[in-house]
């Protein structure tokens, strides 16, 4: 049983019968990488927004607790 990585690498090895393997063109590879980078940038932006929201929530909670202790 081969792993997905081994199967991917095997695509680029020459076959015994001389048949060419399916390779993607440089332009198709660049387009796929560009799309993955775009998705990664979008996901990182979403993660940054969530992290900022969490930080403000924690700061607000701490400030509220401090004010409650001071005003009692």
Protein Blocks (a to p, Z undefined) as FASTA:
>chain_A
ZZfklmmmmmmpccfkopacddddfklmmmmmmmmmmmmmmmmmmmmmmmmmmmmmmmmm
mmmmmmmmmmZZ
